Amino acid sequence: MIWKNEYDLGVEIIDTQHKELFFRVDSFLKSVNDRKPLEEKMEEIQETFRFMEEFVYIHFRDEELLQKKIEYPNYENHREVHEAFKADILNFKKEFENDKYNEALIRKFGSNLLSWLIDHFVGEDQKISKYIREKDIKI
């Protein structure tokens, strides 16, 4: 998974966070797809869950504060997308722990993470960037 400059919003803090998120998900996917036994991947998997729970909260807070600051008209819908994603992460973690660490489930989680990030960065977040440019907002 490679970061593309077209994903940049032009807001340094958000772009930096997006790049970190991409880097972490890429690292996670490489670990999950490694042929090592699941037990040897558990540390990386647990670390990714911890990171996602903490970092996504911080990143979404910062992105939502930006949206409020610029009076982004689609703020409520965007916030709802964020809330649903946070719930998905927690649900996957619970299901993974309850299912005795099912490797197929963790692969599904990785695939969902990747799809969500790309869809969100290319789709929803680019709408924010377009709004900033159209309104000529200085951040």
C-alpha positions as a printed Julia matrix, in Angstrom:
139×3 Matrix{Float64}:
   0.0     0.0    0.0
   1.55    3.27  -1.1
   0.63    6.77   0.0
  -0.28    8.98  -2.94
   0.05   12.75  -2.84
  -3.47   13.01  -4.21
  -4.69   11.89  -0.77
  -3.32   15.1    0.81
  -5.92   17.57   1.99
  -3.47   20.44   2.26
  -3.86   20.56   6.04
  -0.54   19.55   7.59
  -1.76   17.91  10.8
  -4.43   15.87   9.0
  -2.09   14.87   6.17
   0.57   13.78   8.68
  -1.97   11.7   10.57
  -3.27   10.14   7.36
   0.25    9.14   6.35
   0.88    7.59   9.79
  -2.37    5.68   9.54
  -1.44    4.41   6.08
   2.01    3.36   7.3
   0.56    1.47  10.27
  -2.1    -0.31   8.23
   0.49   -1.25   5.61
   2.75   -2.69   8.31
  -0.19   -4.56   9.81
  -1.2    -6.04   6.46
   2.36   -7.22   5.81
   2.4    -8.92   9.2
  -1.0   -10.55   8.7
  -0.03  -11.81   5.25
   3.27  -13.21   6.49
   3.33  -17.01   6.47
   4.35  -17.19  10.13
   1.93  -18.9   12.52
  -0.74  -16.65  14.01
   0.83  -16.91  17.47
   3.95  -15.19  16.13
   1.85  -12.35  14.69
  -0.19  -11.72  17.82
   1.96   -8.91  19.15
   1.59   -6.94  15.9
  -2.14   -7.65  15.77
  -2.71   -6.53  19.37
  -0.56   -3.44  18.81
  -2.62   -2.55  15.73
  -5.86   -2.81  17.68
  -4.4    -0.58  20.43
  -3.1     1.91  17.88
  -6.37    2.04  15.97
  -8.43    2.57  19.11
  -6.18    5.42  20.31
  -5.04    7.03  17.08
  -8.38    6.96  15.3
  -9.96    8.74  18.26
  -7.31   11.49  18.12
  -7.35   11.76  14.34
 -11.13   11.88  14.05
 -11.28   14.5   16.82
  -8.74   16.67  14.95
 -10.48   16.21  11.62
 -13.87   17.03  13.11
 -12.47   20.14  14.84
 -11.14   21.26  11.47
 -14.56   20.72   9.91
 -16.23   22.8   12.61
 -13.62   25.54  12.27
 -14.19   25.87   8.52
 -17.96   25.4    8.89
 -17.91   22.34   6.66
 -21.53   21.73   5.58
 -21.26   17.91   5.6
 -19.85   17.74   9.13
 -22.64   15.66  10.68
 -22.55   12.98   7.98
 -18.77   12.83   8.14
 -18.86   12.49  11.93
 -21.35    9.64  11.63
 -18.99    7.83   9.25
 -16.23    8.23  11.83
 -18.42    6.9   14.63
 -19.39    3.86  12.57
 -15.73    3.13  11.82
 -14.77    3.36  15.51
 -17.59    0.94  16.32
 -16.38   -1.43  13.58
 -12.89   -1.5   15.07
 -14.22   -2.33  18.53
 -16.57   -4.97  17.16
 -13.79   -6.65  15.18
 -11.56   -6.66  18.26
 -14.28   -8.23  20.43
 -15.16  -10.8   17.78
 -11.49  -11.66  17.3
 -10.94  -12.13  21.03
 -14.17  -14.1   21.48
 -13.43  -16.35  18.52
 -10.11  -17.46  19.97
  -8.06  -15.43  17.56
  -9.44  -16.61  14.24
  -6.88  -15.85  11.52
  -9.51  -15.54   8.77
 -11.23  -12.87  10.82
  -8.04  -10.86  11.23
  -7.45  -11.03   7.47
 -10.98   -9.72   6.96
 -10.26   -6.92   9.44
  -7.11   -5.99   7.5
  -8.95   -5.98   4.22
 -11.74   -3.85   5.69
  -9.21   -1.4    7.13
  -7.52   -0.96   3.79
 -10.79   -0.55   1.89
 -12.18    1.89   4.43
  -9.04    4.04   4.46
  -8.82    4.33   0.71
 -12.55    4.95   0.29
 -12.54    7.5    3.09
  -9.38    9.36   2.03
 -10.25    9.4   -1.67
 -13.96    9.98  -1.17
 -15.06   11.71   2.01
 -11.87   13.5    2.99
 -11.3    14.87  -0.49
 -14.67   16.62  -0.2
 -13.21   18.58   2.71
 -10.18   19.51   0.61
 -12.42   20.61  -2.26
 -14.5    22.75   0.12
 -11.36   24.41   1.5
 -10.13   25.2   -2.01
 -13.51   26.42  -3.27
 -13.98   28.7   -0.28
 -10.31   29.75  -0.41
  -9.97   29.03   3.3
  -6.55   29.63   4.82
  -5.66   27.03   7.44
